[in-house]
Amino acid sequence: MTFSFSLFKKLPVQLVLCLLIGLSLGNALPLSGANMLYTISCFIKDILMYALPFIIFTYLWAAIISFGNRGKILIGVTVCFLILANACALLTAYGLGSIVLPAIIKGSIPHITYDATVHVTSLWNIPDWQFIKPPHGMIFGIILGFITLATQSPWLTKTSQTCRMFATNCLKKGFIPVLPLYVLGFVIKLSRDGQLTNLMHGYAHAFIFICILMMTYITFWYFVGNAFNVKKTIASMREMLPAGITGFTTMSSSASMPVTLAATEKNLNDRSFSNFIVPISVNPHMVGDGLCITVTALALLLMAGKPIPSLSIFLIYMINYCLVKFSAAGVPGGGVIVILPVVRDYLGLDEASTALLQTIYLLQDPIMSSANVMGNGAFAMVTHRLLKPWLNKDGTSNIECTNQIDVTKKEVAR
């Protein structure tokens, strides 16, 4: 996409323009034009999803090698951090939800519809022959990283650098230049399907509370990651904004990973750690899902005239949620599928309320995905700060990074 003014060459400006154009003019397009733009976006997304396991695999492989023998410990520590982060989000949602929701919920199930019969559709799709999924890429990358450390093979080390260079070039030259077009089709679909408008009817009070909770919670962790420096916090959140917009429009934290990687690398000034922490946390760490699913479930219980579960029952739900979340996929609707049985079995939602929870999740998916992406950026900053003294004397990883995701000012500018 080419603009005559230098300001419009900045990726955040392009993404905001696509968002505004799609939401304001999407309904003015003929259905055939909307379908075509959405088809292009879906095609780009399908290609990215096919490549994503390889990208995750190569980044984790090279990143683990960079940490030497500390890589094994780093994996275990990171998994513990992921569990603690999810537990913290759920406990926050439970604590504040127990206080606020009884005051704003009046005890009736809202009438929320999700019309799946009249909507923008993709004219054609790439066949789903993806046998290797992103979680498989994560597992293979970790295993091969440990094998390389154990064997100290120069050939495997060099191969990992070559593969990482290839993956980086694919993202830098193939994905980032078409990102505005990628986003536009999804925005048009959101606009024409009226998903955001439907969400505001009936469920408005709980929805507003969830939005405020997500923004406050994520901002707090950015403050923590920046040692409560206001200027640095604002700068780091602004750097992550293109990734958040991408998550909003694509409804996928996995599809937003290339932009998340680039922004996290700039915020941390540590390519090796960024290439490690983002792929490993993109699926299990979904702060938006944790806050939204929990608050929505509690709201639905109150709407059905049921009490909020006791803390002991909620802790059982929290443990199962944190474990199941490692099997979730950062794709549209993927976060709630594996959680529904946990919500039903441990929070006491009936079948009708469970189905309504899934419907509300789909309607809120753009906002939650954006929160997930922004939350992943905060998680990377907090984790890096906690591990900074251990990583290296100067606070950075000891890998020689060449040809990484080096997004220049022409591609991702503040």
C-alpha positions as CSV (number, residue, x, y, z in Angstrom):
1,M,0.0,0.0,0.0
2,T,1.6,3.3,-1.1
3,F,0.9,6.7,0.2
4,S,2.2,10.1,-0.9
5,F,2.7,11.4,2.6
6,S,5.4,9.9,4.9
7,L,3.0,9.8,7.8
8,F,0.8,7.3,6.0
9,K,3.8,5.0,5.4
10,K,3.8,4.2,9.1
11,L,2.2,0.8,9.9
12,P,0.2,1.9,12.9
13,V,-1.4,4.8,10.8
14,Q,-2.2,2.3,8.0
15,L,-3.8,-0.1,10.4
16,V,-5.9,2.6,12.1
17,L,-7.0,3.9,8.6
18,C,-8.0,0.3,7.6
19,L,-10.0,0.0,10.8
20,L,-11.8,3.3,10.2
21,I,-12.4,2.6,6.5
22,G,-13.7,-0.9,7.2
23,L,-16.1,0.1,10.0
24,S,-17.4,3.2,8.2
25,L,-17.6,2.1,4.6
26,G,-17.9,-1.7,4.9
27,N,-21.7,-1.6,4.6
28,A,-21.5,0.6,1.5
29,L,-19.6,-2.1,-0.5
30,P,-21.5,-4.6,-2.5
31,L,-21.5,-8.1,-1.0
32,S,-19.4,-9.4,-3.8
33,G,-16.7,-6.8,-3.1
34,A,-16.8,-7.5,0.6
35,N,-16.5,-11.2,0.0
36,M,-13.5,-10.7,-2.3
37,L,-11.6,-8.5,0.3
38,Y,-12.4,-11.0,3.0
39,T,-11.2,-13.9,0.8
40,I,-7.9,-12.1,0.3
41,S,-7.5,-11.7,4.0
42,C,-8.4,-15.3,4.6
43,F,-5.9,-16.5,2.0
44,I,-3.1,-14.5,3.7
45,K,-4.2,-15.9,7.0
46,D,-4.3,-19.5,5.7
47,I,-0.8,-19.1,4.3
48,L,0.4,-17.7,7.6
49,M,-1.2,-20.4,9.7
50,Y,0.5,-23.0,7.5
51,A,3.9,-21.3,8.1
52,L,3.3,-20.6,11.7
53,P,4.4,-24.0,13.1
54,F,7.7,-23.7,11.2
55,I,8.2,-20.1,12.5
56,I,7.6,-21.1,16.1
57,F,9.8,-24.2,15.6
58,T,12.8,-22.3,14.2
59,Y,12.6,-19.4,16.7
60,L,12.3,-21.7,19.8
61,W,15.1,-23.9,18.4
62,A,17.5,-21.1,18.0
63,A,16.4,-19.3,21.2
64,I,17.0,-22.4,23.4
65,I,20.5,-22.8,21.9
66,S,21.3,-19.2,22.7
67,F,20.7,-19.8,26.4
68,G,23.0,-22.8,26.6
69,N,22.4,-25.1,29.5
70,R,20.2,-22.5,31.0
71,G,17.6,-23.2,28.3
72,K,16.3,-26.3,30.1
73,I,15.7,-24.3,33.3
74,L,14.2,-21.4,31.3
75,I,11.5,-23.6,29.8
76,G,10.5,-24.8,33.3
77,V,10.5,-21.4,34.8
78,T,8.5,-20.0,31.9
79,V,5.8,-22.6,32.2
80,C,5.5,-21.8,35.9
81,F,5.2,-18.1,35.0
82,L,2.5,-18.9,32.5
83,I,0.5,-20.8,35.0
84,L,0.9,-18.0,37.6
85,A,-0.1,-15.4,35.1
86,N,-3.3,-17.2,34.1
87,A,-4.1,-17.8,37.8
88,C,-3.6,-14.2,38.6
89,A,-6.0,-13.1,35.8
90,L,-8.6,-15.5,36.9
91,L,-8.4,-14.6,40.6
92,T,-8.6,-10.9,39.6
93,A,-11.7,-11.5,37.5
94,Y,-13.3,-13.6,40.4
95,G,-12.5,-11.0,43.1
96,L,-13.6,-7.9,41.2
97,G,-16.5,-9.7,39.5
98,S,-17.9,-10.9,42.9
99,I,-18.0,-7.3,44.0
100,V,-19.1,-5.5,40.9
101,L,-21.4,-7.9,39.1
102,P,-24.1,-8.2,41.8
103,A,-24.6,-4.5,41.6
104,I,-25.0,-4.3,37.8
105,I,-26.7,-7.6,37.0
106,K,-30.4,-7.6,37.5
107,G,-31.1,-11.3,37.2
108,S,-32.3,-11.9,33.6
109,I,-30.6,-13.6,30.7
110,P,-29.9,-11.1,28.0
111,H,-31.2,-11.6,24.5
112,I,-28.1,-11.8,22.4
113,T,-28.3,-13.1,18.8
114,Y,-25.5,-14.1,16.5
115,D,-26.9,-14.4,13.0
116,A,-24.7,-16.9,11.2
117,T,-26.9,-17.0,8.0
118,V,-26.3,-13.5,6.7
119,H,-22.6,-12.7,6.7
120,V,-19.6,-12.0,4.6
121,T,-18.0,-15.3,3.5
122,S,-14.8,-16.4,1.9
123,L,-15.3,-17.3,-1.8
124,W,-12.7,-20.1,-1.5
125,N,-10.3,-21.5,1.1
126,I,-7.1,-23.4,1.1
127,P,-7.8,-27.0,2.1
128,D,-7.1,-27.7,5.8
129,W,-4.3,-30.2,5.3
130,Q,-2.2,-28.8,8.1
131,F,-1.0,-31.9,10.0
132,I,1.6,-30.0,12.0
133,K,-0.1,-27.4,14.3
134,P,1.5,-24.5,16.1
135,P,1.7,-26.4,19.5
136,H,3.6,-29.2,17.6
137,G,6.1,-26.7,16.3
138,M,6.6,-25.5,19.9
139,I,7.2,-29.0,21.1
140,F,9.6,-29.9,18.2
141,G,11.5,-26.7,18.6
142,I,12.0,-27.4,22.3
143,I,13.1,-31.0,21.7
144,L,15.5,-30.2,18.9
145,G,16.9,-27.3,21.0
146,F,17.7,-29.7,23.8
147,I,19.2,-32.2,21.4
148,T,21.4,-29.5,20.0
149,L,22.5,-28.5,23.4
150,A,23.2,-32.1,24.4
151,T,25.2,-32.9,21.3
152,Q,26.9,-29.5,20.8
153,S,26.6,-30.1,17.1
154,P,28.0,-27.2,15.0
155,W,25.9,-28.3,12.1
156,L,22.6,-28.2,14.0
157,T,23.5,-24.8,15.5
158,K,24.3,-23.4,12.0
159,T,21.1,-25.0,10.6
160,S,19.0,-23.4,13.3
161,Q,20.5,-20.0,12.4
162,T,19.8,-20.5,8.7
163,C,16.2,-21.6,9.3
164,R,15.6,-18.7,11.6
165,M,17.0,-16.3,9.0
166,F,14.7,-17.8,6.4
167,A,11.6,-17.5,8.6
168,T,12.5,-13.9,9.5
169,N,12.8,-12.9,5.8
170,C,9.5,-14.5,5.1
171,L,7.8,-12.4,7.8
172,K,9.7,-9.3,7.0
173,K,9.3,-9.3,3.2
174,G,6.2,-11.5,2.8
175,F,3.8,-10.8,5.6
176,I,4.4,-7.3,7.0
177,P,4.0,-5.4,3.7
178,V,0.5,-6.9,3.1
179,L,-0.6,-6.5,6.7
180,P,-3.0,-3.5,6.0
181,L,-4.7,-5.5,3.3
182,Y,-4.8,-8.5,5.6
183,V,-6.5,-6.5,8.3
184,L,-9.0,-4.7,5.9
185,G,-11.0,-7.8,4.9
186,F,-11.5,-8.8,8.6
187,V,-12.7,-5.3,9.5
188,I,-15.2,-5.2,6.7
189,K,-16.6,-8.6,7.9
190,L,-16.9,-7.2,11.5
191,S,-18.7,-4.2,10.2
192,R,-21.2,-5.9,7.8
193,D,-22.0,-8.7,10.2
194,G,-22.8,-6.2,13.0
195,Q,-21.0,-8.3,15.6
196,L,-19.8,-5.3,17.7
197,T,-23.3,-3.6,17.5
198,N,-25.0,-6.8,18.6
199,L,-22.7,-7.0,21.6
200,M,-23.9,-3.7,23.0
201,H,-27.5,-4.8,23.4
202,G,-28.7,-6.4,26.7
203,Y,-25.2,-7.3,27.8
204,A,-23.9,-3.8,27.9
205,H,-23.2,-3.3,31.7
206,A,-21.2,-6.5,32.0
207,F,-19.5,-5.8,28.7
208,I,-18.4,-2.4,29.8
209,F,-17.1,-3.8,33.1
210,I,-15.1,-6.4,31.2
211,C,-13.6,-3.8,28.9
212,I,-12.5,-1.6,31.8
213,L,-11.2,-4.6,33.7
214,M,-9.1,-5.7,30.7
215,M,-7.6,-2.3,30.0
216,T,-6.8,-1.6,33.6
217,Y,-5.3,-5.0,34.2
218,I,-3.1,-5.0,31.2
219,T,-2.0,-1.4,31.8
220,F,-1.0,-2.4,35.3
221,W,1.3,-5.2,34.1
222,Y,2.9,-2.8,31.6
223,F,3.7,-0.5,34.5
224,V,5.2,-3.5,36.3
225,G,7.3,-4.4,33.3
226,N,8.6,-0.9,33.1
227,A,9.3,-0.5,36.8
228,F,6.3,1.9,37.1
229,N,8.0,4.4,34.7
230,V,5.0,6.3,33.1
231,K,6.9,7.5,30.1
232,K,8.3,4.0,29.3
233,T,5.0,2.4,29.9
234,I,3.2,4.7,27.4
235,A,6.0,4.1,24.9
236,S,5.9,0.3,25.2
237,M,2.1,0.2,24.9
238,R,2.3,2.4,21.8
239,E,4.9,0.1,20.3
240,M,2.6,-2.9,20.9
241,L,-0.5,-1.1,19.5
242,P,-0.2,-2.4,15.9
243,A,-0.1,-5.9,17.2
244,G,-3.2,-5.2,19.3
245,I,-5.0,-3.8,16.3
246,T,-4.0,-6.9,14.3
247,G,-5.4,-9.1,17.0
248,F,-8.7,-7.1,17.0
249,T,-9.2,-7.5,13.3
250,T,-8.0,-11.0,12.8
251,M,-9.5,-12.4,16.1
252,S,-6.3,-14.5,16.4
253,S,-3.3,-14.0,18.7
254,S,-1.5,-16.6,16.6
255,A,-2.1,-14.8,13.4
256,S,-0.8,-11.6,15.1
257,M,2.4,-13.2,16.3
258,P,4.7,-11.7,13.6
259,V,3.7,-8.2,14.6
260,T,3.9,-9.1,18.3
261,L,7.4,-10.4,17.8
262,A,8.5,-7.2,16.1
263,A,7.0,-5.0,18.8
264,T,8.3,-7.1,21.7
265,E,11.8,-7.1,20.3
266,K,11.8,-3.3,20.2
267,N,10.4,-3.1,23.7
268,L,12.9,-5.5,25.2
269,N,15.8,-4.7,23.0
270,D,16.6,-8.4,23.2
271,R,15.9,-10.4,20.1
272,S,16.8,-13.8,21.5
273,F,14.5,-13.6,24.5
274,S,11.7,-12.1,22.3
275,N,12.0,-15.0,19.9
276,F,11.7,-17.4,22.8
277,I,9.0,-15.9,25.0
278,V,6.5,-14.8,22.3
279,P,6.1,-18.2,20.5
280,I,5.9,-20.1,23.7
281,S,3.3,-17.9,25.3
282,V,1.1,-17.0,22.3
283,N,-1.4,-19.8,23.0
284,P,-1.4,-20.6,26.7
285,H,-1.2,-17.0,27.9
286,M,-4.5,-15.3,26.9
287,V,-5.2,-12.7,29.5
288,G,-8.3,-11.4,27.7
289,D,-9.8,-14.9,27.6
290,G,-9.1,-15.5,31.3
291,L,-10.7,-12.2,32.4
292,C,-13.6,-12.3,29.9
293,I,-14.6,-16.0,30.2
294,T,-14.6,-15.9,34.0
295,V,-16.5,-12.6,34.4
296,T,-19.0,-13.7,31.7
297,A,-19.6,-17.0,33.4
298,L,-20.2,-15.3,36.8
299,A,-22.6,-12.8,35.1
300,L,-24.5,-15.6,33.5
301,L,-24.8,-17.4,36.8
302,L,-26.3,-14.2,38.4
303,M,-28.6,-13.7,35.4
304,A,-29.9,-17.2,35.9
305,G,-30.5,-16.5,39.6
306,K,-27.6,-18.7,40.8
307,P,-25.0,-17.6,43.4
308,I,-21.4,-16.9,42.6
309,P,-19.3,-20.0,43.5
310,S,-17.3,-20.1,46.7
311,L,-13.6,-19.5,46.5
312,S,-12.8,-23.2,47.1
313,I,-14.9,-24.2,44.1
314,F,-13.4,-21.5,42.0
315,L,-9.9,-22.6,42.8
316,I,-10.7,-26.0,41.4
317,Y,-12.0,-24.3,38.2
318,M,-8.8,-22.2,38.1
319,I,-6.5,-25.2,38.3
320,N,-8.3,-27.0,35.5
321,Y,-8.4,-23.8,33.4
322,C,-4.7,-23.2,33.7
323,L,-3.9,-26.8,32.7
324,V,-6.4,-26.9,29.8
325,K,-5.2,-23.6,28.5
326,F,-2.0,-25.2,27.3
327,S,-4.0,-27.0,24.6
328,A,-5.9,-23.9,23.4
329,A,-5.2,-22.4,20.0
330,G,-4.9,-18.7,19.4
331,V,-7.4,-18.7,16.5
332,P,-10.9,-17.3,16.3
333,G,-13.1,-19.1,18.7
334,G,-10.3,-21.4,19.7
335,G,-9.9,-20.1,23.3
336,V,-13.4,-21.0,24.4
337,I,-13.8,-24.5,22.9
338,V,-11.4,-26.3,25.3
339,I,-12.7,-24.2,28.3
340,L,-16.4,-24.9,27.9
341,P,-16.4,-28.3,29.6
342,V,-14.4,-26.8,32.5
343,V,-16.8,-23.9,33.0
344,R,-19.8,-26.3,32.8
345,D,-18.4,-28.9,35.2
346,Y,-16.8,-26.6,37.8
347,L,-18.8,-23.4,37.8
348,G,-22.2,-25.0,37.4
349,L,-23.4,-23.4,34.1
350,D,-26.3,-25.4,32.5
351,E,-26.3,-26.3,28.8
352,A,-28.2,-23.1,27.8
353,S,-25.9,-20.8,29.7
354,T,-22.9,-22.6,28.3
355,A,-24.1,-22.1,24.8
356,L,-24.8,-18.5,25.6
357,L,-21.3,-18.1,26.9
358,Q,-19.9,-19.4,23.7
359,T,-22.1,-17.0,21.7
360,I,-21.0,-14.0,23.8
361,Y,-17.3,-15.2,23.4
362,L,-17.7,-15.1,19.7
363,L,-19.2,-11.6,19.8
364,Q,-16.4,-10.4,22.0
365,D,-13.6,-12.3,20.3
366,P,-12.1,-9.2,18.5
367,I,-11.7,-7.3,21.8
368,M,-10.4,-10.4,23.7
369,S,-7.9,-11.2,21.0
370,S,-6.6,-7.6,21.1
371,A,-6.3,-8.0,24.9
372,N,-4.5,-11.3,24.5
373,V,-1.9,-9.8,22.2
374,M,-1.4,-6.7,24.4
375,G,-1.2,-9.0,27.4
376,N,1.4,-11.2,25.7
377,G,3.6,-8.1,25.3
378,A,3.2,-7.2,29.0
379,F,4.0,-10.8,30.0
380,A,7.2,-10.7,27.9
381,M,8.3,-7.5,29.6
382,V,7.6,-8.7,33.1
383,T,9.2,-12.1,32.5
384,H,12.3,-10.4,31.0
385,R,12.6,-8.1,34.0
386,L,12.4,-11.0,36.4
387,L,14.9,-13.1,34.5
388,K,17.1,-10.2,33.5
389,P,19.9,-10.7,36.1
390,W,20.0,-14.4,35.2
391,L,20.1,-14.1,31.4
392,N,23.3,-12.2,31.2
393,K,25.4,-9.6,33.0
394,D,24.1,-6.9,30.7
395,G,20.5,-8.2,30.9
396,T,20.4,-9.6,27.4
397,S,20.6,-13.1,25.9
398,N,23.9,-14.3,24.7
399,I,22.9,-15.3,21.2
400,E,24.5,-13.7,18.2
401,C,21.4,-12.7,16.3
402,T,21.7,-11.9,12.7
403,N,18.9,-11.3,10.2
404,Q,16.2,-11.4,12.8
405,I,13.0,-9.6,12.6
406,D,14.6,-6.2,12.0
407,V,11.5,-4.1,11.3
408,T,12.7,-0.7,10.2
409,K,11.1,2.6,10.7
410,K,9.6,2.2,7.2
411,E,7.7,-1.0,8.3
412,V,6.9,-0.6,12.0
413,A,7.2,2.9,13.3
414,R,6.0,4.3,16.6
